[in-house]
């Protein structure tokens, strides 16, 4: 492994240098060739990493299997696991500045946003799981069902036991946050883990592994493979893995599900979204514009919960467009290390071209950019300007496909019933927002096919709340009690009385 990124601080270089994949308490020496990690702001090489392949995956899974079957972690008391996770929380907190910097360099997130998205929020989520490790799912690792006299007089208890070895496969957009609730939930349950970060943004995963070392987590409990497609397939199919928890695109999620099916593994998939943002009649358009725009431009739109389809009453369309255009013009696109930057680059050149292609096809089909747009000023880097498109129908490609970029559409409607139909006209159902008076907004929220609905902007992410969705948005849950319970097998024991 070689680190060449001139923009990296010495502390970050120290945190990511010395190895990539990790198994059984040691850094693995190499892999199947190497690949470059690119700074999306400058297109320069940050680091060159050895590429893990099937052999490294087998070493990592074998270490996790041994640690689960014979090691101390599943046999510790809940309080002991909680204390170990607390040490990991404390270690991540000590390195929060480095993780903030990594978010800016590796993902391209503006540093002012990265401090929360790539450091503060992951630490808060991991803290929740550290606490949950002591109390167990819904407050206990054992629940009595009490007596039953329907056929015979019996009594029963339910025991929650760790599912086993978990393959935690993370997306590039929020690498440490996704790691925190996948690895955190698995460890709190007593499982062991093989973590595979995205090859597009693997550095937070490497830094996390160093934090695991510093925190003194027993060897083999957390393992790391940094690779590409071959490693991902080998991990999903490996017979030593009991559960696959994946965050990423729908297309890759389908492949993961198929690969895991060969061993009938448990699968949790957190996939895409095409989320609606509804202004009800009488809602304060001007007050809602800025948070609405920020919801689909945050992290340069690279978020599965981005509310990219804004629905407004037809009579309010011009007001919304005018206010949105004025606000979008205030957003600064630029270097994510600049404290004044609002939007950084997209993750890679091919992804930028893909997002631009959606915009070009929408315009060719009769759409119009009514806010933002134009060419970015930067000569290098994978930058794209935010934009809002009007003049397209709710079934248009740009209203149905997840772009993963800072591009929104605005759609007029005539009745609230029509707005609900348009909002639900998607194969996804992950997130939504409704602007309006409390009772009216709640009524609409209950009609939306969406795993999460916020009203009037909601608030910050809650570690104790689940994240999952309808349709192609995935299977199962991350985060919260529902996400925690994914990492358990439930054993029913019954006896006569």
C-alpha positions in Angstrom: 0.0 0.0 0.0 1.3 3.4 -0.9 -0.1 6.8 0.1 0.5 9.6 -2.4 -2.3 12.1 -1.7 -0.7 15.4 -1.0 -3.9 16.8 0.5 -4.0 14.3 3.3 -2.9 15.4 6.8 -0.2 13.5 8.6 -2.7 12.1 11.0 -4.9 10.8 8.2 -2.0 9.2 6.4 -1.0 7.5 9.6 -4.5 6.1 10.0 -4.8 4.7 6.5 -1.2 3.6 5.9 0.3 0.1 6.4 -2.3 -2.2 5.1 -5.7 -2.7 3.5 -7.4 -6.0 4.3 -7.3 -7.4 7.8 -8.1 -10.8 9.3 -7.6 -12.6 12.6 -5.8 -9.7 14.2 -3.3 -9.0 11.5 -3.0 -6.9 8.3 -2.8 -9.1 5.2 0.3 -8.4 3.1 -1.2 -8.2 -0.4 -3.8 -9.3 -2.8 -4.7 -9.8 -6.4 -2.9 -6.7 -7.9 -3.8 -3.2 -6.8 -6.1 -0.3 -7.5 -6.0 3.5 -7.0 -8.3 5.5 -4.7 -9.0 8.8 -6.4 -9.6 12.2 -4.8 -12.9 13.2 -6.6 -12.1 16.9 -6.2 -8.7 16.8 -8.0 -8.7 13.4 -9.8 -5.4 12.7 -8.2 -4.5 9.4 -6.6 -4.9 9.4 -2.8 -3.6 5.9 -2.2 -2.9 2.7 -4.0 -4.2 -0.3 -2.3 -3.7 -4.1 -2.7 -6.9 -5.6 -4.1 -8.4 -8.4 -2.0 -9.7 -11.4 -4.0 -11.1 -14.8 -3.1 -8.1 -15.9 -1.1 -8.2 -12.9 1.2 -12.0 -13.3 1.6 -11.5 -16.9 2.7 -8.9 -15.9 5.2 -11.2 -13.2 6.6 -14.3 -15.4 6.8 -12.3 -18.2 8.3 -11.0 -15.9 11.0 -14.6 -14.6 11.7 -15.9 -18.2 11.8 -13.3 -19.3 14.3 -13.9 -16.2 16.5 -17.6 -17.0 16.5 -17.4 -20.7 17.0 -14.6 -20.8 19.5 -13.7 -17.3 20.5 -14.7 -15.2 23.5 -16.9 -12.6 21.8 -20.3 -14.5 21.7 -19.5 -15.9 25.1 -18.9 -12.6 26.8 -21.7 -11.2 29.0 -23.8 -8.5 27.4 -22.2 -5.9 29.7 -18.7 -7.0 28.6 -19.5 -6.6 25.0 -21.1 -3.2 25.8 -17.9 -2.1 27.5 -15.8 -3.2 24.5 -18.0 -1.3 22.1 -17.8 1.7 24.4 -14.0 1.6 24.0 -14.5 1.6 20.2 -16.8 4.6 20.5 -14.2 6.4 22.6 -11.5 5.6 20.0 -13.6 6.8 17.1 -14.3 10.0 19.0 -10.5 10.6 19.5 -10.1 10.3 15.7 -13.2 12.3 14.7 -11.2 15.0 13.0 -9.5 12.4 10.8 -12.8 10.8 9.9 -14.2 14.3 9.0 -11.2 14.9 6.7 -11.5 11.4 5.2 -15.1 12.2 4.3 -14.0 15.3 2.4 -11.1 13.6 0.6 -12.5 10.1 0.0 -16.1 10.9 -0.7 -16.0 14.6 -1.5 -18.4 15.7 1.2 -17.9 19.4 2.2 -16.0 19.5 5.5 -18.7 21.4 7.3 -21.1 18.6 6.5 -18.6 15.8 6.9 -18.0 16.6 10.6 -21.6 15.4 11.2 -22.2 12.8 8.4 -18.8 11.1 8.6 -17.9 11.5 12.2 -20.6 12.8 14.6 -23.5 10.7 13.3 -21.5 7.4 13.1 -20.3 7.8 16.6 -23.8 8.5 17.9 -25.1 5.4 16.1 -22.3 3.2 17.5 -23.0 4.6 21.0 -26.6 3.5 20.7 -25.5 0.0 19.8 -23.0 0.0 22.6 -25.8 0.7 25.0 -28.1 -1.8 23.3 -25.5 -4.5 23.7 -26.0 -4.4 27.5 -29.8 -4.5 27.5 -30.5 -6.7 24.5 -33.3 -6.5 21.8 -36.3 -4.8 23.2 -34.6 -4.7 26.6 -33.7 -8.4 27.1 -32.0 -11.3 25.4 -34.8 -13.5 26.9 -38.6 -12.9 26.8 -41.2 -15.1 28.5 -44.3 -15.9 26.5 -46.0 -17.0 29.7 -48.5 -19.8 30.0 -50.7 -21.3 27.3 -53.8 -23.5 27.8 -55.3 -23.8 24.3 -54.3 -27.5 23.7 -52.2 -28.3 26.7 -50.9 -26.4 29.6 -47.4 -25.1 28.8 -45.1 -22.2 29.3 -42.5 -20.8 26.9 -39.5 -18.5 26.6 -37.9 -16.8 23.6 -34.1 -16.6 23.5 -32.3 -14.2 21.1 -29.0 -15.7 20.0 -26.5 -14.1 17.6 -27.0 -15.1 13.9 -23.3 -15.9 13.4 -20.8 -14.5 10.9 -22.1 -11.4 9.2 -20.8 -10.0 5.9 -21.3 -6.2 6.1 -21.0 -4.7 2.7 -21.1 -0.9 2.7 -21.8 1.8 0.0 -19.5 4.7 -0.7 -21.7 7.6 0.2 -21.7 7.3 4.0 -19.0 4.8 4.6 -18.4 5.2 8.4 -22.1 5.7 9.2 -23.1 2.5 7.3 -20.2 0.7 9.1 -21.4 1.9 12.4 -24.9 0.5 12.2 -24.0 -2.7 10.4 -20.9 -3.6 12.4 -22.2 -2.0 15.6 -25.5 -4.0 15.4 -23.7 -7.2 14.7 -21.2 -6.9 17.5 -23.8 -5.8 20.0 -25.7 -9.0 19.2 -22.6 -11.2 19.7 -21.9 -11.8 16.0 -18.5 -11.6 14.3 -18.1 -9.6 11.1 -16.3 -9.3 7.8 -16.6 -5.7 6.6 -16.3 -4.9 2.9 -16.3 -1.1 2.2 -16.9 0.2 -1.3 -13.8 0.2 -3.5 -14.8 3.8 -4.4 -14.4 5.0 -0.9 -12.5 2.4 1.2 -10.4 4.6 3.5 -12.9 5.1 6.3 -13.1 1.3 6.5 -9.4 1.0 6.9 -9.3 3.7 9.5 -12.2 2.0 11.3 -10.2 -1.2 11.4 -7.3 0.6 13.0 -9.8 2.0 15.6 -10.9 -1.6 16.3 -7.3 -2.5 16.9 -6.8 0.4 19.2 -9.9 -0.4 21.2 -8.7 -3.9 21.9 -11.6 -5.8 20.2 -10.6 -9.5 20.3 -8.9 -10.8 17.1 -11.2 -12.3 14.4 -14.3 -10.4 15.7 -14.0 -7.7 13.1 -12.2 -8.4 9.8 -11.8 -6.3 6.6 -11.6 -7.0 2.9 -10.9 -4.2 0.5 -11.6 -5.4 -3.0 -13.9 -5.2 -6.0 -16.4 -7.4 -7.7 -14.6 -10.7 -7.2 -14.2 -10.1 -3.5 -17.9 -9.2 -3.2 -19.1 -12.3 -4.9 -16.8 -14.5 -2.9 -18.0 -12.9 0.4 -21.7 -13.2 -0.4 -21.3 -16.8 -1.5 -18.9 -18.0 1.2 -20.3 -21.0 3.1 -18.8 -19.6 6.4 -21.1 -16.5 6.2 -24.5 -16.7 7.9 -25.9 -13.3 7.0 -25.3 -10.7 4.4 -26.1 -7.1 5.2 -25.7 -4.9 2.0 -26.2 -1.2 1.3 -26.0 -0.1 -2.4 -27.8 -0.1 -5.7 -30.8 -2.2 -6.7 -28.9 -3.9 -9.5 -26.0 -5.0 -7.2 -28.5 -5.9 -4.5 -30.2 -8.4 -6.8 -26.8 -10.0 -7.4 -26.0 -10.1 -3.7 -29.4 -11.8 -3.0 -28.8 -14.4 -5.7 -25.3 -15.1 -4.5 -26.4 -15.4 -0.9 -29.3 -17.7 -1.9 -26.8 -20.5 -2.8 -26.3 -21.0 1.0 -29.8 -19.8 2.0 -28.2 -17.0 4.0 -30.2 -14.4 5.8 -30.1 -11.2 3.7 -30.8 -7.5 4.6 -30.7 -5.1 1.7 -30.9 -1.4 1.9 -31.2 -0.2 -1.6 -32.4 2.9 -3.5 -35.0 5.6 -3.3 -36.9 8.1 -5.4 -38.4 10.0 -2.6 -41.3 12.6 -2.7 -41.4 16.0 -1.0 -45.0 17.2 -0.9 -46.1 20.8 -0.3 -49.8 20.6 0.7 -52.2 23.4 -0.1 -51.6 26.3 2.2 -48.0 25.2 3.2 -45.4 28.0 3.5 -43.6 27.6 0.2 -40.9 30.1 0.9 -40.1 28.6 4.3 -39.9 25.1 2.9 -37.7 25.8 -0.2 -34.3 25.9 1.4 -34.6 22.7 3.4 -36.2 21.0 0.5 -33.3 21.9 -1.8 -30.8 20.9 0.9 -32.5 17.5 1.3 -31.7 16.5 -2.3 -28.3 18.3 -2.6 -26.8 17.1 0.6 -23.6 15.1 0.0 -24.1 16.2 -3.7 -27.3 14.2 -3.9 -25.5 10.9 -3.1 -28.0 9.7 -0.6 -30.7 7.0 -1.0 -33.1 9.0 1.1 -32.8 12.2 -1.0 -36.3 13.7 -1.6 -35.7 14.5 -5.3 -39.4 14.7 -6.4 -41.0 17.9 -5.2 -44.8 18.1 -5.6 -46.5 21.5 -5.3 -50.1 22.7 -5.9 -50.3 23.9 -9.5 -51.2 27.4 -8.3 -48.0 27.5 -6.3 -45.6 26.3 -9.0 -44.3 29.7 -10.0 -43.7 30.7 -6.4 -41.8 27.6 -5.7 -39.6 27.9 -8.8 -38.8 31.5 -8.1 -37.8 30.9 -4.5 -35.9 27.7 -5.4 -34.0 29.4 -8.2 -32.9 32.2 -5.9 -31.8 29.7 -3.2 -29.9 27.4 -5.5 -28.0 30.4 -6.9 -26.5 30.9 -3.3 -25.0 27.4 -3.1 -21.3 27.1 -3.7 -19.9 24.2 -5.5 -16.2 23.6 -4.9 -13.4 22.1 -2.9 -14.8 20.1 0.0 -12.0 21.2 2.3 -13.1 24.8 1.9 -15.3 25.8 4.9 -17.5 27.9 2.5 -18.3 25.0 0.1 -21.9 23.6 0.1 -21.6 20.9 -2.6 -18.5 18.9 -3.4 -17.9 16.6 -6.3 -19.6 13.4 -7.3 -17.6 10.2 -6.4 -16.2 9.4 -9.9 -16.2 10.6 -13.5 -18.4 7.8 -14.8 -21.0 8.6 -12.2 -20.9 12.3 -13.1 -21.4 11.4 -16.7 -24.3 9.1 -15.8 -26.1 11.9 -13.8 -25.5 14.4 -16.6 -27.0 11.9 -19.1 -30.2 11.8 -17.2 -30.4 15.6 -17.3 -29.6 15.7 -21.0 -32.3 13.2 -21.9 -34.9 15.0 -19.7 -34.2 18.3 -21.5 -34.3 16.6 -24.9 -37.7 15.2 -24.0 -39.1 18.6 -23.3 -38.0 19.3 -19.7 -36.6 22.6 -18.6 -34.0 23.6 -16.0 -35.7 26.2 -13.9 -33.1 26.5 -11.1 -29.3 26.0 -11.1 -27.7 24.0 -13.9 -24.9 25.2 -16.2 -21.3 24.0 -16.3 -19.2 23.9 -13.1 -16.3 26.3 -12.8 -13.8 23.7 -11.7 -11.3 22.6 -14.4 -10.6 19.3 -12.6 -12.7 17.0 -10.4 -16.0 15.3 -10.8 -18.2 18.3 -10.2 -21.8 18.9 -11.3 -24.0 21.9 -10.5 -27.3 21.4 -8.7 -30.4 21.8 -10.7 -34.2 21.6 -10.6 -36.1 20.4 -13.7 -39.7 21.2 -14.6 -41.9 20.3 -17.5 -41.7 16.6 -17.2 -44.4 14.1 -16.3 -44.4 11.9 -13.2 -43.6 8.8 -15.3 -40.6 10.4 -17.0 -37.3 8.6 -16.6 -35.9 11.3 -14.5 -38.9 11.0 -12.1 -38.5 7.2 -11.8 -34.8 6.4 -11.7 -32.5 7.1 -8.8 -29.8 9.5 -10.1 -27.7 9.8 -7.0 -26.8 13.4 -7.9 -28.0 16.9 -6.9 -30.8 17.0 -9.4 -34.5 17.4 -8.4 -37.7 17.7 -10.3 -40.8 19.8 -9.5 -44.2 18.4 -10.4 -47.5 20.3 -10.1 -50.7 18.6 -8.9 -54.4 19.7 -8.7 -55.7 17.7 -5.7 -54.1 16.1 -2.6 -55.4 12.7 -3.8 -53.5 13.2 -7.0 -50.4 14.2 -5.1 -50.5 10.9 -3.1 -50.9 8.9 -6.3 -47.9 10.6 -7.9 -45.8 10.2 -4.8 -46.6 6.5 -4.7 -46.0 6.0 -8.4 -42.5 4.6 -8.0 -40.9 1.2 -7.5 -39.2 2.6 -4.4 -40.5 3.5 -1.0 -37.7 4.6 1.3 -38.2 8.1 2.4 -40.7 11.1 2.1 -41.5 14.5 3.5 -44.7 16.4 3.8 -45.1 20.2 4.3 -48.3 21.4 5.8 -50.5 21.6 8.9 -50.0 18.8 11.4 -53.3 16.9 11.0 -53.4 17.3 7.2 -49.7 16.3 6.9 -50.2 13.3 9.1 -53.1 12.1 7.1 -51.1 12.2 3.9 -48.0 10.7 5.6 -50.1 7.6 6.5 -51.1 7.1 2.9 -47.5 7.2 1.5 -45.8 3.9 0.7 -42.6 4.8 2.5 -40.5 3.4 5.3 -39.8 6.8 6.7 -41.9 10.0 6.4 -40.9 13.3 7.9 -43.4 16.1 8.5 -42.2 19.7 8.0 -38.6 18.6 7.7 -38.7 16.2 10.6 -35.3 16.4 12.3 -31.9 14.7 12.6 -31.6 10.9 12.1 -32.5 8.9 15.2 -30.3 6.0 16.1 -33.3 4.2 17.7 -35.5 4.4 14.6 -35.4 1.8 11.8 -34.3 2.5 8.2 -35.9 0.4 5.5 -38.5 0.7 2.8 -41.1 -0.7 0.5 -40.6 -2.3 -2.9 -37.2 -2.0 -4.5 -35.9 0.0 -1.6 -34.9 -3.2 0.1 -35.5 -6.1 2.5 -35.3 -5.9 6.2 -34.0 -3.0 8.3 -30.9 -1.2 9.4 -30.7 0.8 12.6 -32.9 1.0 15.6 -34.5 -1.9 17.4 -35.8 -3.4 14.2 -32.3 -3.2 12.7 -30.7 -4.7 15.9 -33.1 -7.7 15.8 -31.9 -8.6 12.3 -28.7 -9.9 13.8 -30.4 -12.5 16.0 -31.9 -16.0 15.7 -34.9 -16.5 17.8 -35.1 -19.8 19.8 -38.4 -20.9 21.3 -38.2 -23.2 24.3 -41.4 -24.7 25.7 -42.2 -27.0 28.6 -45.3 -28.5 30.2 -46.7 -27.2 33.5 
